[in-house]
Amino acid sequence: MTVPRKADAPLTSGEQAAAMKLAMLCHASAGGSGVVATELALALAARGVEVHLISSSRPFRLPAPKPDAPVPWWKRFVPSKTERQTLFFHQIESLEYPLFDDSMIALTAANTVQRVAEEHGIDVVHTHYAIPFATSALLAQSLSKRDFKVVNTLHGSDVTLLGRERALHGTTAQAIQHGDAATAVSMDLALEAEMTFALAKNSVHVIPNWVDSERFKPITDSSLREKYVHADEKLIVHVSNFREVKRPQDVIRVFAGIQKRIPARLVMVGQGPEREECVTLARDLEVTGRVVFLDFEPKIEKILGLADLFLLPSQLESFGLAALEAMSCGVPVVASNVGGLPEVVLHGVTGFLCPYRNVDAMIEASLEALSRPEFRVAARARAVEVFSPELILPRYLELYRALLA
């Protein structure tokens, strides 16, 4: 896979960064950790850093090659006179044996990381989501003839849920404690990680997620909006993996309360174990005809850019990347006041934060947000000014360089 580097757009960090070779180890699913890892790999590779993305299959946000294209597929998107290959994808080697399936991924990932590190001269292995990849990277580091550093980025449930399970806590804590650096996507998650894994105070670097505001922006084309709503209706959106922790059924309940008072429609984007229950609840609340369920869409900005409101009533949320992407599209957010969400959504400015599971409060907050056009402007401004790649990417590069120095 090739991502071109424009000769006239060097990294501000200079040749040090361009000479660096990174491996990113992540899950391939549409969850936040895989999305962040893939977007980070793409962003760094586009700026000239050699990045090797490692996963069990092609990550959700990683564009697929187009074998029928008459010219290299990436030239269709980023024309350039000078290109060199800067982004590579490596699939974690699978084990074909009847007794085992994905349960061996921690070991197979370690072997793949070791091989990639030695064959390509990797300087830093950066894992996204500690379980099981922090352990995989640490094992690969101990096995490899290549001296590389390990950075572990914590994303949420690898700390707040799975990381606390007795079955996983010991190995996860040991891997993070012995890694060369740990980062978290919010201050709230960093504090949780330090307590959960007995880490030194302030030892976890806080590097928030970012958003490409040129990609995630408002869409004003009324003909596109007509696919989902009539001219007098509000478009409400929710995006998640439909796990219980995301409280997707509360989205249906909040919407049912909203549409009793104003014309509105709801688009639910995602897949997961709670989706069928949401379909059933929509029928029970007699809003089936006003709710659309869509599978994950890699270009989710095509939906978010049309929305009037984004709902995120999660039980736990380490950051809320989907909320940030909505804000970048000029969409106010109504969410639970949990985890890292207060670090993203400004209450009363870019949306509202409500008590967890308080459906009535979320209904009132949603109606208020929909009546405040200034929220749209403030949401977009906060995303652009605080969470831009130009601000966030250098912080990762500074961490890499500090470890290598």
N, C-alpha and C positions, 0 to 999 in steps of 0.2 A: 504494500500500500504506500502511496506517495502523497505527501502534502508539500506543495511547492513553497519555497521561501523567496520572497521578493528581495532582490538585491538592494533595493533602495529603502528597505524597512527593517534595519537591524534592531536587535534587542537593545534596549537602553543599558542593559547590564553588560553589553559588549561581548568580546570573544570568549570570555570565561564561560558564559552561559551557553553559547553556541557549541563549545567544545564538550559540554557536559552530556553524558549519556544516561538516560533514565529508563527505568522499567516501572510501569504502573500495573498493579495487581488488583483486580476488581471483580465484582459479580456482574453478570451479563444482563440481569433483569432490569426492568424499568424503574426500580427503586432509586431513591435519591443518591445513594452512594455510588452506584454504577453510572448514573447520569453525571455526577460531579467529576468522577474520575475520567470519564470519556471526554467531557468538555475541557478539562484541564489538559489532557493529552493533546487534543486537537489545537487548543490555544497555544501551547508551548511549541508544538511541532510547526505550526504556521509561522512562528517567530524564529525558527531555525534550530531549536533544540531537538536532538535525536531522542525520540521516545518510543519505547517498546511496550505496547499494551498487551497484557496477558489476562485471559479470561477463559471460562469453560466453553464459551461460544462467542460469536461476534456481539459485542455490547449493543444495547438497544439504540443508543444515540450515535453509534459509529456508522457513517455512510458506507453502503456496500459498493464494491467495484461494479462497473457496468461492462461486462465482457463483450457486448456487441458494439460498444462505442468505437467509432473509427479512429479517435484519438484517445490518449489516456483520460480516464473518467474525470480526474480532478481538474484538468484544464478547462472543463466546462464551467467550473465554479470560480477558479482563481487563475486567470491568465497571467503568465509571467514569462519573461525571456530567459530567466535563469532559474532552474529547478534542481533540487537534489532531494533524495529520499530522506525524510525526517520522521515519518510515522510508520511503524510496523505493528502488525497484529500477530500474536502467537496464541494458538489454542492450547489450553492445558491438556496434556496427554491423558487420555482416558484408559481405564483398565477394563478389558473385556474378560470378565470371569464371573461365573454364575452366582457366586456367593456375595459379590460386592457390586455396588453401583456408585452413586455419588458420595457414599459414606467415606470414600477414600480420597476425597478431593484435597484435604489438607496435605496428604503425602504426595499426590501426583502434582499438585501445584508447586510444592517445594522442589521437586525434581525438575519441573519446567523452568522455574526461576533460576535454579543453579545452572542449567544448560544455557539459557539465554544470557545470563550474566557472563559466563565464561566465553561463549562464542562471540558476543558483541561488545565485550569490555564495559559492562554496566558500572556506573559510579554510584548510583543511588537507586534502591528499590523502594518504591512508595506504595504502600498498601492502602486500600480504601475499604473500610469495614473490617474490624479486627478479627471477626470470627468467620472462617478459620485462618485468614490470610496473615495476621500478625505472627502466628505460630509457624505458618508455612515459610514466611520470609526469614524468620530467625533460624529455622532449621536449614534452609538453603544457605544462609550466611555461614553457618558452622561447617557445612559440607564443601563449600565452594573454594576453589583455588584463587578466585577473584576476590580482592578485598573491596567490598562495597558497603555502603551505609544503608540502614533501614529506617524509613520514616513511616509511622503508622498514623493514618487519619481516622479519627473516631467520628461516627455519623449519627449515633442515636441509640437504637435498640441494642447495638453491640455493647453498650454500657448500661442502659437503663432497664433492659429486659433480659436478654440472653446473657449478658455479661455477669448478671447476678445469680444465674442458675448454678447450682452446685456442680452439675455435670460439666460446666464449661469454665467456671470462674478461675480455677487454679491455673490452667494452661494459658488462658487469655491474659490474666494478670502477669504471669511470668514473661510472656512474650512482649507485652508492652513495657514492663519494667526494664527489660534487657535490650529493647530497641534503642537506636541511636537518638531518636526524637519522636515525640508524639504531638499531634495537633488535633484540635477539635473545631467544629464549625460554629460554635457559639460559646460565650463565657459560661452560660448555664451548664452546658455539657462538659466543659473543661473541669468545672468544680465537681460535678458528679463523678467524672472519671478519676480525679485525684482521690476522692473518698472511696469509690468502689474498688479501685485497684491499688490502694495504699501507695500512691505516688507522692513525691515531694510537692509542697505547695508551690504554685506558679510554674510547675515543670511542664505543663501542657500548653503549647502555643495555640492561641486563638487566631485562626484564619477563617473568616466567614466565607460562605459561598458567594458567588458573583452571578451577574446576569449580563448577557449581550443585549444592550438596549437597542441596537440597530436591528436585531432579529426580533426581539420581543417588544413590540410597539403597537399603539392603537391602530385598528383598521377601521377606516371610515367609509368603505365601500358598502353602500346599503344593499346592493344586490347579493353580496356574500352573507350579510346579516339575515336576509330574508330566507335563507336556508333553515334557520332555526326559530325565528320569531317574526311576528307581525310588527308593523311600524309602531303600534301603541303598547307593545309589550317589553318588559325587561328580561334580559338574558342573564341567568345565574348559572355559574359553572362550579363544578367540583372535580378535582383530579386526584386520584390516589390508587393504591394497590388493594383497596377494599378489604383491608384487614380490620379486625375489631378495634385495634388501637386508633384507627383513623375515624371511628364513629360515623361511617357512611350512612347508617340509618337515621342518625340525627340530621343529616343533610336533608333527607326526605321530609322529616318532621318540620324542620324550619321552613322549607319551601312550601309545604302545605299551608303553613300559617301565613306566609307572605302572599301567596296567590289568592287567598280569601279576601285580601284587601286591595291588591293592585293586580293588573294583568301581567303575568310572568310565565316564563318557561325555564326548565332546568335541564342542563346537559351534564350527565355523569360520565366521566371519562376514566376508564381503567378496568382492570380485571382482578379478581381475587375471591377469597372464600365467602365474603359477605355480599357479593353482588346479587345472588338469587334472592337473599332475604330482602334486599333493597327493592327488587322488582315486586316481590310479594307485598311489602309495606306500601309501595306506591299504589298498588291496586286496592289495598285495604283502606287507604286514605283518599281514594277516589281522585288521584292525580295522574293516573297512568297516561292519559292522553296528553299531558303537559310535561312529561319527563322522557328524555331520550338517553339511552345507554349506548355509549360508544366504546370500542376497544382502544387500547393505548395508541396514540398517534405521535410518531417521532417529531412531527412538526406541530407540536401542540400550540404554538403561537398563532396558528390559523384559527384556533377556537378562542384562546384567551384574548386575542386582540379584538374580538367582537363583543366580549362580555361587559356587563354592567356591574356585576358583583361576583366575588369569589368567596366560597364558604369552606372553612377548614375547622370543624369542631373536634379536633383530635384530643385524645386522652393524653398523649405524649407527643411532643414534636421538638426535636433537638434544634431545628432551625426553621424549616418551612420553605424549601426551595420553590415549590409550586406557588406559594403565596408571593414570593419575590418575583417570580416570572409574571404573575398576574399584575403585580404593582407596576412592573416595567411597561406593561401594556396599558397603563392608566386605569387599572381596575382596583377599586377599593376592596379591602379584605375584612370579613367578619370571621373571627377565629376564637378558639379557646385561649384563655390567659394562662398558658402553660409553657414550660421549657424555654426554648430560645425564641419563641414567637414575639415576645415584647422587645427583643433586640432587632426585629425586622419591621413589625407593624407598629406604627405610632398611634396609640389610642386617641381617638378624637381628631386625628389629623389625616391619616391614610386609611382609616377604617376604625373598627372597634374590636376590643378584646373583652370577651365575656367569660363568666364563670363556667368551668367545665360542666357539661351536661345540662346547662340551663337553657333549654330550648326556647322558652318564652323570651328570655333576655336577648337571645340571638335573633328572634323574629323582629323585636322592636329595633335592635341595632341595625339589622338589615334594611328595614324600611327607612330608618334615618339616613343611613349611608347612601341609599338610592336617591334620596332627595337632596344630596349635597354635592353638586358638580365640582366644587373646589377640592373634594377628596380625590377626584381623578387626577387633577393637576399635581397635587401633593404626592400621591402615590408614585406617579411617574418620576417626579423630581427626586424623591428619596432613592429610588432604584438607580437612577443615573448618577447621582452625586455621591452616594455612599457605597454602592455595591458594583462598581464598574470593574472590568478586567484590568484596566490600567492601574487601579489601586490595589487589587488583590493579588494578581499574578506575581508582581515583584516580591511579595512577602514569601511566597514559596521558594522563589529563586534565591532570596537572601538566606533562607534556612538551609537549602541545599549547599550553597557556597560555604556557609559557616561550618557545616559538618565536614566538607571536603578539605577546608583549610586546616 
